[in-house]
Every structure is written in C-alpha cells, then in structure tokens.
C-alpha cells in the first residue's frame, strides 16, 4: 500500500527537476532571455561536461563486489527482445529501415536513469535500490550508449554509400542546423509541443510506457527477479526518455522530435 509519506518523497524528488525544465522552456519560448548562440553553449556544456561528470560520479560510487547479475542479465535480455521485435516491425513496415530500429530501441529501452531515475528510485525504494540502479547506469554508459552510437554510424555510412556524388556535394554545401534544438531548448523552439505529430507521439508513448516495461517484466521473470528487485526493474524501465539518445538523434538527424 502506497502511503502519503511515499507520495511526498516521490514528489519532493521529481518536482525540482521539472520546475527547472519548465523555467528553461519559458525563458526561451516567451522570455527570450537566451539567444540561439547562448543556448548552443548551454547545450554543449550539458552534453560534454555535466552529463559525463555526473555519470562518472555515479559509476565511481558503485561497488563492483555487489553487482546483481540477475538485474544486469534482465536488462540485457530486454534489449535483445526489443531489437528482435523492432527488426520484425521494420521488415514488415513498407518504409521500415534501420532508423526505426534505432529510434524504437532508444525510446523503449534507454530511460533517464541518471537525472530522474536516481532521485525517484531512492525516494521509492531507498538508498540500496539507488545503488542497484547505478549498476544499470554503468552498463548503459559503458555498453548500450556505445552500441547505440555504432548503430547511428552504420546508418550514416549506409546512407552516404547509397547517395550519388551530386547528392553528397549538395548536402555538404547546405549549412548545418544550429544547436538551438537540443534538450529542453529543442521543445521551446518548436511550433507545437508535440513536434512529431499526434500519431508518432502515441507510438512513442506506447513504446516507452508499454513495450519497455513489458519486455523488462518478461526478462525479469525469466531470470528469476522477485519482490522489490522486480518492482525496481519495472519502474526504471518506465522512466522518461534519456538525454543521451536524444543528443545522438539530434546530431545524426534521426527522428529527434520523437525522442523529445
């Protein structure tokens, strides 16, 4: 049974994060307090300094002697099942390709465990659960993000190989988009909050809040996770979208509106 004390801890852990995001949105969208160049600098600082340093702090505090192999195995199986199902979907879809596998994998299996996950899980399950989540963050940072980046590079190589020399020349002459659209600033720069459209937004929500947790539940049951550890695995799988996959999607221009 969820008590009012539990609700208070969850709200106290999450509200400050969303207040900052809302203030950033208002300051860019209506306040015009930051120019595109300033937003670009803020985004680069977050992507290249804040997130890596925060990840290092969390990972360095992990105790390698207390690694929960079942939890890590469940995470691995979830990713494998997601890739398998998304590959089938891309094969059956008329315009399906590697980009949809990359986007689907990012949305359904790579949650925001670092920024939102740690305070939320600590508020719900306690400090011990937050230490377990740090193990998933380490796996995410060291393995899954690198594999995701490899998929982005493979897709970029494939697209450049299929282009004719004239198309490549034209693309090289077109100036790149400003970095204004990254992270929270990206939302403020759109004409609509749902920039990807209603249908794609519903699809993204289904992948995030249905497919991801369901696959994690199947994986957790398969490896024998029970009790609080099982609930931890499901809750972290249902966390909002991670920041790093969005940064990759924006840099490679692969469905960034869906990922944010």
Backbone as JSON, one array per atom type, in Angstrom:
{
  "sequence": "XXXXXXXXXXXXXXXXXXXXXXXXXXXXXXXXXXXXXXXXXXXXXXXXXXXXXXXXXXXXXXXXXXXXXXXXXXXXXXXXXXXXXXXXXXXXXXXXXXXXXXXXXXXXXXXXXXXXXXXXXXXXXXXXXXXXXXXXXXXXXXXXXXXXXXXXXXXXXXXXXXXXXXXXXXXXXXXXXXXXXXXXXXXXXXXXXXXXXXXXXXXXXXXXXXXXXXXXXXXXXXXXXXXXXXXXXXXXXXXXXXXXXXXXXXXXXXXXXXXX",
  "N": [[0.84, -1.19, 0.0], [0.58, 2.19, -0.91], [1.72, 4.9, 0.87], [1.01, 8.24, 2.16], [3.38, 9.38, 2.85], [5.21, 8.12, 1.15], [4.31, 9.14, -1.3], [4.88, 11.83, -0.9], [7.72, 11.79, -0.79], [8.33, 11.0, -3.41], [7.26, 13.11, -4.93], [8.76, 15.25, -3.88], [11.25, 14.55, -4.84], [11.06, 14.68, -7.61], [9.72, 17.02, -8.5], [11.46, 19.39, -8.3], [13.21, 18.93, -10.48], [11.55, 19.05, -12.74], [10.57, 21.62, -12.48], [12.81, 23.18, -13.03], [13.16, 22.49, -15.75], [10.77, 23.48, -16.86], [11.03, 26.21, -16.31], [13.26, 26.75, -17.9], [12.15, 26.26, -20.41], [10.16, 28.29, -20.53], [11.77, 30.58, -20.36], [13.11, 30.54, -22.78], [11.13, 30.21, -24.75], [9.13, 32.23, -24.37], [10.23, 34.26, -22.77], [12.58, 34.98, -24.06], [15.18, 35.13, -23.12], [17.59, 34.0, -23.71], [19.88, 33.83, -26.38], [20.14, 32.11, -29.6], [22.86, 31.36, -29.87], [23.77, 31.39, -27.23], [22.13, 29.41, -26.14], [23.12, 27.26, -27.56], [25.68, 27.07, -26.45], [25.03, 26.4, -23.78], [23.77, 23.92, -24.16], [25.88, 22.4, -25.23], [27.64, 22.44, -23.07], [26.17, 20.98, -21.17], [25.93, 18.5, -22.51], [28.6, 17.72, -22.98], [30.05, 18.07, -20.63], [28.55, 18.23, -18.09], [26.75, 15.93, -18.03], [28.6, 13.71, -18.6], [30.36, 14.01, -16.35], [28.6, 13.74, -14.19], [27.73, 11.15, -14.66], [30.15, 9.78, -14.3], [30.56, 10.27, -11.57], [28.42, 8.84, -10.41], [28.89, 6.22, -11.36], [31.47, 5.71, -10.37], [30.95, 5.47, -7.7], [29.83, 3.0, -7.45], [29.7, -0.31, -6.15], [31.62, -2.85, -7.11], [31.73, -5.37, -6.09], [29.24, -5.96, -5.28], [27.58, -6.46, -7.39], [24.57, -7.07, -9.05], [23.91, -9.72, -10.81], [21.65, -10.89, -11.94], [19.89, -8.75, -12.34], [21.32, -7.22, -14.22], [21.44, -9.09, -16.28], [18.73, -9.33, -16.9], [18.31, -6.79, -17.92], [19.9, -6.92, -20.21], [18.59, -8.95, -21.67], [16.14, -7.69, -22.1], [16.9, -5.64, -23.91], [17.73, -7.22, -26.06], [15.35, -8.56, -26.81], [13.85, -6.33, -27.54], [15.27, -5.33, -29.78], [14.92, -7.51, -31.49], [12.08, -7.59, -31.87], [11.66, -5.03, -32.94], [13.15, -5.2, -35.26], [11.64, -7.04, -36.71], [9.31, -5.5, -36.99], [10.32, -3.36, -38.54], [10.94, -4.75, -40.83], [8.45, -5.59, -41.77], [7.11, -3.2, -42.09], [6.32, -0.89, -44.68], [8.07, 1.33, -45.22], [10.04, 0.79, -43.47], [13.2, 0.79, -41.81], [16.67, 0.83, -40.75], [16.74, 3.12, -39.18], [14.32, 3.23, -37.78], [14.55, 1.07, -36.1], [16.67, 1.94, -34.49], [15.51, 4.24, -33.32], [13.25, 3.14, -32.03], [14.51, 1.4, -30.23], [15.91, 3.24, -28.65], [13.8, 4.71, -27.48], [12.25, 2.77, -26.11], [13.95, 1.27, -24.42], [16.0, 2.75, -23.22], [15.98, 4.53, -20.68], [15.73, 7.58, -18.65], [17.73, 7.17, -16.45], [19.76, 8.38, -15.04], [19.45, 11.26, -14.47], [16.73, 11.59, -13.64], [16.08, 9.07, -12.66], [17.73, 8.21, -10.42], [17.09, 10.01, -8.11], [14.3, 9.47, -8.0], [14.02, 6.65, -7.72], [15.43, 6.33, -5.35], [13.73, 7.71, -3.63], [11.48, 6.08, -3.69], [12.28, 3.37, -3.19], [14.54, 3.44, -1.55], [18.02, 3.89, -0.41], [19.58, 1.61, -1.01], [18.39, 0.53, -3.3], [18.93, 2.58, -5.08], [21.67, 2.27, -5.38], [21.72, -0.14, -6.76], [20.52, 0.7, -9.11], [22.52, 2.32, -10.05], [24.27, 0.46, -11.08], [22.97, -0.32, -13.42], [23.13, 2.11, -14.74], [25.87, 2.27, -15.16], [26.2, 0.12, -16.94], [24.65, 1.08, -19.03], [26.09, 3.4, -19.78], [28.64, 2.42, -20.44], [28.25, 0.31, -22.23], [25.65, 0.14, -23.67], [25.16, 2.75, -24.74], [27.38, 3.09, -26.35], [27.03, 1.01, -28.19], [24.66, 1.92, -29.32], [25.56, 4.28, -30.5], [27.21, 3.13, -32.41], [25.29, 1.96, -34.09], [24.07, 4.28, -35.07], [26.23, 5.3, -36.54], [26.58, 3.26, -38.43], [24.18, 3.5, -39.84], [24.49, 6.09, -40.87], [26.72, 5.7, -42.51], [25.67, 3.86, -44.32], [23.67, 5.42, -45.55], [25.22, 7.45, -46.75], [26.68, 5.92, -48.53], [24.72, 5.05, -50.28], [24.0, 7.4, -51.51], [24.27, 9.48, -54.41], [27.19, 10.98, -55.99], [26.61, 13.68, -56.62], [24.48, 14.27, -54.89], [25.74, 14.06, -52.45], [27.52, 16.2, -52.66], [25.76, 18.37, -52.75], [24.62, 18.15, -50.21], [26.81, 18.69, -48.61], [27.15, 21.36, -49.08], [25.05, 22.59, -47.85], [24.37, 24.5, -45.02], [24.7, 23.43, -41.63], [22.13, 22.79, -39.17], [21.46, 24.99, -36.44], [22.53, 24.48, -33.02], [20.42, 24.98, -31.41], [18.19, 23.42, -30.95], [18.59, 21.39, -29.12], [18.0, 19.27, -26.28], [16.11, 20.68, -23.57], [15.75, 23.16, -24.75], [15.14, 22.53, -27.32], [12.43, 21.78, -27.28], [11.23, 24.25, -26.76], [11.76, 25.58, -29.09], [10.09, 24.61, -31.01], [7.13, 24.79, -33.07], [4.93, 23.54, -32.06], [4.21, 21.77, -29.03], [4.0, 19.01, -29.26], [5.92, 18.02, -31.42], [6.4, 16.0, -33.24], [4.0, 15.1, -34.17], [0.67, 13.79, -33.62], [0.14, 10.99, -34.0], [2.7, 9.77, -34.09], [3.57, 10.54, -31.59], [1.83, 9.11, -29.92], [2.62, 6.54, -30.62], [5.28, 6.6, -29.7], [4.83, 6.89, -26.94], [3.56, 4.47, -26.42], [5.65, 2.69, -26.94], [7.43, 3.53, -24.95], [6.06, 3.42, -22.42], [4.68, 1.05, -22.43], [5.72, -1.14, -24.12], [8.49, -1.17, -23.3], [8.44, -1.53, -20.33], [6.95, -3.97, -20.3], [8.59, -5.79, -21.7], [10.76, -5.72, -19.96], [9.57, -6.82, -17.7], [9.03, -9.43, -18.6], [11.66, -10.28, -19.06], [12.73, -10.05, -16.47], [11.21, -11.91, -15.03], [12.04, -14.18, -16.36], [14.72, -14.46, -15.57], [14.45, -14.76, -12.9], [13.93, -12.66, -11.07], [12.49, -11.23, -8.17], [10.07, -9.78, -5.9], [11.03, -6.7, -4.36], [13.18, -6.11, -6.04], [12.23, -6.88, -8.52], [10.15, -5.03, -8.85], [11.66, -2.69, -8.89], [13.07, -3.0, -11.3], [10.96, -2.81, -13.16], [9.92, -0.23, -12.68], [12.12, 1.47, -13.28], [12.33, 0.94, -15.97], [10.15, 2.24, -16.97], [10.7, 4.89, -16.8], [11.01, 8.34, -17.95], [12.24, 9.4, -21.25], [15.73, 9.09, -21.99], [18.52, 11.45, -21.94], [20.91, 11.27, -23.46], [20.39, 9.5, -25.75], [18.68, 11.24, -27.17], [20.43, 13.37, -27.77], [22.21, 12.06, -29.5], [20.37, 11.39, -31.55], [19.64, 13.92, -32.44], [22.09, 14.9, -33.38], [22.63, 13.15, -35.5], [20.37, 13.47, -36.92], [18.04, 11.77, -36.82], [14.92, 11.16, -36.4], [14.58, 13.13, -34.21], [12.48, 14.57, -33.08], [10.7, 12.68, -32.13], [12.09, 11.5, -30.07], [12.16, 13.51, -28.21]],
  "CA": [[0.0, 0.0, 0.0], [1.35, 3.43, -1.01], [1.34, 5.86, 1.9], [1.2, 9.64, 1.83], [4.81, 9.66, 3.01], [5.85, 7.7, -0.1], [3.94, 10.12, -2.32], [5.64, 13.06, -0.63], [9.12, 11.59, -1.18], [8.4, 10.97, -4.87], [7.02, 14.48, -5.4], [9.9, 16.07, -3.48], [12.41, 14.18, -5.64], [10.86, 14.93, -9.04], [9.24, 18.37, -8.81], [12.54, 20.35, -8.6], [13.75, 18.68, -11.81], [10.61, 19.54, -13.75], [10.49, 23.08, -12.34], [13.95, 23.72, -13.79], [12.89, 22.31, -17.17], [9.69, 24.4, -17.23], [11.6, 27.56, -16.31], [14.09, 26.87, -19.1], [11.23, 26.35, -21.55], [9.54, 29.62, -20.52], [12.78, 31.6, -20.6], [13.47, 30.54, -24.2], [9.96, 30.32, -25.62], [8.42, 33.5, -24.21], [11.07, 35.29, -22.16], [13.65, 35.36, -24.99], [16.32, 35.52, -22.28], [18.82, 33.43, -24.26], [19.99, 33.82, -27.83], [20.49, 30.77, -30.1], [24.26, 31.06, -29.59], [23.87, 31.07, -25.8], [21.5, 28.09, -25.96], [24.06, 26.27, -28.08], [26.73, 26.89, -25.44], [24.45, 25.68, -22.64], [23.55, 22.53, -24.57], [27.17, 21.73, -25.35], [28.17, 22.25, -21.72], [25.44, 19.87, -20.55], [26.21, 17.24, -23.2], [30.01, 17.35, -22.97], [30.66, 18.18, -19.31], [27.68, 17.91, -16.96], [26.31, 14.53, -18.07], [29.73, 12.78, -18.37], [30.87, 14.1, -14.98], [27.6, 13.15, -13.3], [27.8, 9.7, -14.89], [31.37, 9.3, -13.64], [30.34, 10.31, -10.12], [27.53, 7.74, -10.04], [29.54, 4.94, -11.65], [32.62, 5.53, -9.47], [30.45, 5.1, -6.38], [29.26, 1.65, -7.47], [30.51, -1.36, -5.54], [31.69, -3.96, -8.07], [31.58, -6.64, -5.38], [27.82, -6.16, -5.0], [26.86, -6.42, -8.67], [23.45, -8.01, -9.15], [24.0, -10.27, -12.16], [20.31, -11.14, -12.46], [19.35, -7.48, -12.82], [22.03, -6.88, -15.45], [21.02, -10.04, -17.31], [17.38, -8.94, -17.3], [18.46, -5.6, -18.77], [20.44, -7.39, -21.49], [17.52, -9.68, -22.37], [15.17, -6.7, -22.56], [17.43, -5.0, -25.11], [17.74, -8.22, -27.13], [13.97, -8.74, -27.25], [13.43, -5.1, -28.21], [15.87, -5.32, -31.12], [14.28, -8.57, -32.28], [10.73, -7.17, -32.25], [11.75, -3.85, -33.79], [13.63, -5.65, -36.57], [10.47, -7.61, -37.39], [8.45, -4.37, -37.34], [10.94, -2.63, -39.65], [10.87, -5.6, -42.01], [7.07, -5.63, -42.25], [6.67, -1.84, -42.43], [6.74, -0.54, -46.05], [9.21, 2.23, -45.22], [10.86, 0.46, -42.31], [14.63, 0.66, -42.03], [17.48, 0.81, -39.52], [16.45, 4.29, -38.35], [13.2, 2.94, -36.88], [15.09, 0.18, -35.06], [17.44, 2.79, -33.59], [14.58, 5.09, -32.56], [12.46, 2.28, -31.15], [15.38, 0.92, -29.15], [16.19, 4.38, -27.78], [12.61, 5.09, -26.73], [11.69, 1.7, -25.28], [14.87, 0.58, -23.51], [17.06, 3.6, -22.67], [15.3, 5.58, -19.9], [16.53, 8.6, -17.97], [18.09, 6.61, -15.15], [20.76, 9.21, -14.37], [18.94, 12.53, -13.94], [15.45, 11.4, -12.95], [15.99, 7.75, -12.05], [18.37, 8.12, -9.1], [16.26, 10.57, -7.03], [12.99, 8.84, -7.94], [14.18, 5.3, -7.16], [15.82, 6.48, -3.94], [12.55, 8.12, -2.87], [10.51, 4.99, -3.64], [12.8, 2.1, -2.66], [15.62, 3.63, -0.6], [19.39, 4.04, -0.9], [20.08, 0.34, -1.55], [17.88, 0.41, -4.66], [19.66, 3.55, -5.9], [22.96, 1.66, -5.68], [21.47, -1.12, -7.82], [20.28, 1.46, -10.34], [23.83, 2.8, -10.52], [24.85, -0.61, -11.89], [22.36, -0.2, -14.75], [23.68, 3.31, -15.35], [27.21, 1.9, -15.63], [26.02, -0.71, -18.13], [24.16, 1.99, -20.06], [27.15, 4.32, -20.22], [29.8, 1.71, -20.97], [27.91, -0.66, -23.27], [24.49, 0.41, -24.55], [25.31, 4.0, -25.48], [28.39, 2.86, -27.39], [26.39, 0.22, -29.25], [23.71, 2.81, -29.99], [26.36, 5.16, -31.36], [27.64, 2.3, -33.54], [24.14, 1.85, -35.0], [23.94, 5.58, -35.75], [27.31, 5.4, -37.52], [26.26, 2.32, -39.51], [23.12, 4.08, -40.65], [25.05, 7.22, -41.6], [27.58, 5.14, -43.55], [24.79, 3.26, -45.32], [23.02, 6.49, -46.31], [26.21, 8.13, -47.59], [27.06, 4.99, -49.59], [23.63, 4.98, -51.24], [23.87, 8.69, -52.18], [25.09, 9.74, -55.59], [28.17, 12.04, -55.7], [25.98, 15.01, -56.69], [23.7, 14.46, -53.67], [26.69, 14.3, -51.37], [28.04, 17.55, -52.82], [24.71, 19.31, -52.35], [24.45, 18.09, -48.75], [27.95, 19.33, -47.99], [27.04, 22.8, -49.24], [23.97, 23.11, -47.01], [24.85, 24.71, -43.64], [24.04, 22.62, -40.61], [21.18, 23.47, -38.3], [22.06, 25.42, -35.17], [22.35, 23.57, -31.89], [19.36, 25.51, -30.57], [17.09, 22.5, -30.7], [18.94, 20.32, -28.2], [17.47, 19.16, -24.93], [14.89, 21.43, -23.26], [15.63, 24.26, -25.7], [14.51, 21.95, -28.51], [10.98, 21.87, -27.11], [10.8, 25.65, -26.86], [11.96, 26.08, -30.45], [9.11, 24.03, -31.91], [5.85, 25.49, -33.18], [4.0, 22.81, -31.21], [4.88, 20.93, -28.03], [4.07, 17.68, -29.87], [6.52, 18.37, -32.7], [6.43, 14.85, -34.15], [2.65, 14.75, -34.59], [-0.08, 13.0, -32.63], [0.3, 9.55, -34.21], [4.04, 9.36, -33.67], [3.64, 10.73, -30.14], [1.15, 7.96, -29.31], [3.51, 5.39, -30.83], [6.42, 6.74, -28.78], [4.34, 6.62, -25.58], [3.33, 3.03, -26.33], [6.97, 2.06, -26.83], [8.07, 3.91, -23.69], [5.35, 3.05, -21.2], [4.07, -0.28, -22.55], [6.67, -2.15, -24.61], [9.67, -1.24, -22.45], [8.17, -2.23, -19.07], [6.5, -5.35, -20.54], [9.78, -6.58, -22.02], [11.55, -5.85, -18.73], [8.86, -7.77, -16.83], [9.29, -10.77, -19.15], [13.08, -10.58, -18.82], [12.93, -10.22, -15.03], [10.63, -13.21, -14.65], [12.87, -15.24, -16.95], [15.96, -14.65, -14.81], [14.11, -15.05, -11.51], [13.83, -11.5, -10.17], [11.26, -11.25, -7.39], [9.93, -8.79, -4.83], [11.39, -5.31, -4.59], [14.08, -6.04, -7.18], [11.37, -6.96, -9.69], [9.47, -3.73, -8.97], [12.68, -1.72, -9.28], [13.33, -3.18, -12.73], [9.82, -2.32, -13.93], [9.8, 1.23, -12.52], [13.17, 2.15, -14.03], [12.05, 0.77, -17.4], [9.07, 3.16, -17.34], [11.14, 6.28, -16.63], [11.0, 9.11, -19.21], [13.31, 9.21, -22.2], [17.05, 9.56, -21.6], [19.05, 12.62, -22.64], [21.96, 10.91, -24.41], [19.83, 9.09, -27.04], [18.18, 12.42, -27.89], [21.59, 14.09, -28.29], [22.63, 11.3, -30.67], [19.35, 11.52, -32.6], [19.72, 15.28, -32.99], [23.34, 15.04, -34.12], [22.53, 12.36, -36.73], [19.09, 13.84, -37.54], [17.2, 10.58, -36.95], [13.69, 11.27, -35.59], [14.8, 13.79, -32.91], [11.21, 15.03, -32.5], [10.08, 11.56, -31.42], [12.87, 11.26, -28.86], [12.0, 14.58, -27.26]],
  "C": [[0.88, 1.25, 0.0], [0.83, 4.43, 0.02], [1.56, 7.29, 1.42], [2.67, 10.04, 1.96], [5.57, 9.27, 1.74], [5.57, 8.69, -1.22], [4.73, 11.41, -2.15], [7.09, 12.92, -1.09], [9.28, 11.61, -2.7], [8.24, 12.38, -5.44], [8.22, 15.38, -5.09], [11.13, 15.78, -4.33], [12.28, 14.62, -7.1], [10.48, 16.37, -9.38], [10.38, 19.35, -9.1], [13.11, 20.17, -10.01], [12.85, 19.26, -12.89], [10.42, 21.05, -13.65], [11.61, 23.75, -13.13], [13.69, 23.63, -15.28], [11.82, 23.29, -17.65], [10.2, 25.84, -17.28], [12.49, 27.79, -17.53], [13.23, 27.03, -20.35], [10.63, 27.75, -21.66], [10.55, 30.7, -20.89], [13.19, 31.68, -22.07], [12.27, 30.83, -25.08], [9.31, 31.7, -25.56], [9.31, 34.62, -23.65], [12.15, 35.82, -23.08], [14.9, 35.81, -24.23], [17.64, 35.02, -22.84], [18.77, 33.46, -25.78], [20.31, 32.4, -28.3], [21.94, 30.38, -29.8], [24.46, 30.68, -28.12], [23.25, 29.71, -25.5], [22.43, 26.99, -26.44], [25.17, 26.0, -27.08], [26.25, 26.11, -24.23], [24.3, 24.2, -22.97], [24.86, 21.76, -24.65], [27.8, 21.48, -23.98], [27.5, 21.07, -21.04], [25.85, 18.54, -21.16], [27.65, 16.78, -23.01], [30.67, 17.39, -21.6], [29.74, 17.67, -18.19], [27.3, 16.44, -16.92], [27.47, 13.55, -17.87], [30.25, 12.81, -16.93], [29.89, 13.5, -13.97], [27.59, 11.63, -13.43], [29.01, 9.1, -14.18], [31.2, 9.25, -12.13], [29.49, 9.12, -9.67], [28.22, 6.39, -10.22], [30.69, 4.67, -10.69], [32.18, 5.14, -8.06], [29.86, 3.71, -6.31], [30.24, 0.65, -6.87], [30.49, -2.58, -6.46], [31.52, -5.32, -7.4], [30.12, -6.94, -5.03], [26.98, -6.07, -6.28], [25.77, -7.48, -8.67], [23.38, -8.53, -10.59], [22.63, -10.53, -12.77], [19.69, -9.87, -13.04], [20.01, -7.07, -14.13], [21.64, -7.81, -16.59], [19.62, -9.72, -17.81], [17.42, -7.73, -18.23], [18.96, -5.99, -20.16], [19.35, -8.1, -22.31], [16.46, -8.72, -22.89], [15.63, -6.03, -23.86], [17.39, -5.96, -26.29], [16.33, -8.42, -27.69], [13.47, -7.52, -28.01], [13.99, -5.03, -29.63], [15.2, -6.34, -32.03], [12.89, -8.13, -32.77], [10.76, -5.97, -33.19], [12.27, -4.21, -35.18], [12.5, -6.27, -37.38], [9.54, -6.5, -37.86], [9.0, -3.61, -38.54], [10.88, -3.42, -40.95], [9.47, -5.59, -42.62], [6.57, -4.26, -42.68], [7.18, -1.47, -43.82], [7.99, 0.34, -46.11], [10.12, 1.97, -44.01], [12.32, 0.3, -42.67], [15.36, 0.71, -40.69], [17.15, 1.99, -38.61], [15.32, 4.03, -37.37], [13.62, 1.96, -35.79], [15.85, 1.0, -34.02], [16.51, 3.63, -32.7], [13.76, 4.28, -31.58], [13.26, 1.77, -29.97], [15.67, 2.04, -28.15], [15.0, 4.71, -26.89], [12.21, 4.03, -25.71], [12.63, 1.17, -24.21], [15.96, 1.45, -22.9], [16.44, 4.78, -21.91], [16.29, 6.55, -19.26], [16.86, 8.15, -16.55], [19.01, 7.53, -14.35], [20.15, 10.44, -13.7], [17.69, 12.32, -13.1], [15.41, 10.1, -12.15], [16.54, 7.67, -10.63], [17.51, 8.74, -8.0], [14.9, 9.9, -6.88], [13.06, 7.46, -7.29], [14.58, 5.37, -5.69], [14.62, 6.86, -3.08], [11.57, 6.97, -2.7], [11.05, 3.78, -2.87], [13.94, 2.26, -1.66], [17.0, 3.66, -1.24], [19.93, 2.77, -1.54], [19.63, 0.16, -2.99], [18.6, 1.38, -5.6], [21.04, 3.02, -6.27], [22.82, 0.61, -6.78], [21.24, -0.41, -9.16], [21.58, 1.99, -10.92], [24.53, 1.74, -11.37], [24.27, -0.59, -13.31], [22.87, 1.03, -15.49], [25.07, 3.03, -15.9], [27.12, 1.08, -16.9], [25.55, 0.14, -19.3], [25.29, 2.81, -20.65], [28.28, 3.59, -20.94], [29.47, 0.82, -22.16], [26.83, -0.14, -24.22], [24.64, 1.7, -25.33], [26.34, 3.86, -26.59], [27.83, 2.02, -28.54], [25.38, 1.05, -30.02], [24.44, 3.75, -30.95], [26.86, 4.4, -32.59], [26.52, 2.15, -34.56], [23.92, 3.16, -35.76], [25.0, 5.72, -36.84], [27.06, 4.46, -38.7], [25.2, 2.88, -40.43], [23.64, 5.25, -41.48], [25.94, 6.75, -42.75], [26.75, 4.56, -44.68], [24.14, 4.33, -46.19], [24.0, 7.2, -47.23], [26.65, 7.24, -48.75], [26.0, 4.94, -50.68], [23.42, 6.29, -51.99], [24.75, 8.75, -53.43], [26.08, 10.85, -55.25], [27.56, 13.43, -55.72], [25.18, 15.31, -55.43], [24.6, 14.76, -52.49], [27.22, 15.72, -51.43], [27.03, 18.59, -52.38], [24.57, 19.34, -50.85], [25.6, 18.78, -48.05], [27.86, 20.85, -48.06], [25.98, 23.41, -48.34], [24.49, 23.31, -45.6], [24.05, 23.91, -42.66], [23.1, 23.45, -39.76], [21.87, 23.9, -37.02], [21.74, 24.43, -34.07], [21.21, 23.98, -30.98], [18.39, 24.45, -30.12], [17.43, 21.38, -29.72], [18.2, 20.43, -26.88], [16.2, 19.98, -24.7], [14.67, 22.58, -24.22], [14.94, 23.79, -26.97], [13.0, 22.07, -28.43], [10.49, 23.3, -27.3], [10.91, 26.19, -28.27], [10.94, 25.56, -31.44], [7.83, 24.85, -31.92], [4.8, 24.85, -32.28], [4.78, 21.97, -30.21], [5.03, 19.51, -28.56], [4.61, 17.87, -31.29], [6.46, 17.24, -33.71], [5.06, 14.5, -34.69], [1.99, 13.81, -33.59], [0.17, 11.51, -32.77], [1.66, 9.05, -33.73], [4.22, 9.53, -32.16], [2.98, 9.57, -29.41], [2.01, 6.71, -29.44], [4.69, 5.43, -29.87], [6.01, 6.44, -27.34], [4.07, 5.13, -25.38], [4.65, 2.27, -26.18], [7.58, 2.3, -25.45], [7.4, 3.29, -22.48], [4.65, 1.7, -21.27], [5.12, -1.32, -22.94], [7.87, -2.3, -23.69], [9.44, -1.96, -21.13], [7.73, -3.68, -19.25], [7.69, -6.25, -20.85], [10.67, -6.76, -20.79], [10.9, -6.82, -17.77], [9.11, -9.2, -17.29], [10.72, -11.19, -18.85], [13.34, -10.85, -17.34], [12.39, -11.54, -14.54], [11.49, -14.35, -15.15], [14.13, -15.51, -16.15], [15.72, -14.85, -13.32], [14.12, -13.87, -10.56], [12.48, -11.51, -9.47], [11.23, -10.07, -6.42], [10.32, -7.39, -5.25], [12.3, -5.15, -5.8], [13.29, -6.08, -8.49], [10.66, -5.62, -9.92], [10.44, -2.64, -9.41], [12.94, -1.79, -10.78], [12.21, -2.61, -13.58], [9.74, -0.8, -13.87], [10.88, 1.95, -13.33], [12.96, 2.02, -15.54], [10.98, 1.75, -17.89], [9.44, 4.62, -17.13], [11.11, 7.01, -17.97], [12.27, 8.9, -20.02], [14.63, 9.81, -21.72], [17.53, 10.72, -22.45], [20.03, 12.23, -23.73], [21.4, 10.4, -25.74], [19.28, 10.25, -27.85], [19.33, 13.21, -28.51], [22.11, 13.39, -29.54], [21.67, 11.49, -31.84], [19.4, 12.89, -33.25], [20.97, 15.45, -33.84], [23.27, 14.32, -35.47], [21.22, 12.6, -37.48], [18.22, 12.62, -37.83], [16.06, 10.69, -35.94], [13.92, 11.97, -34.24], [13.51, 14.25, -32.26], [10.51, 13.93, -31.72], [10.78, 11.35, -30.08], [12.76, 12.38, -27.85], [10.57, 15.09, -27.29]]
}
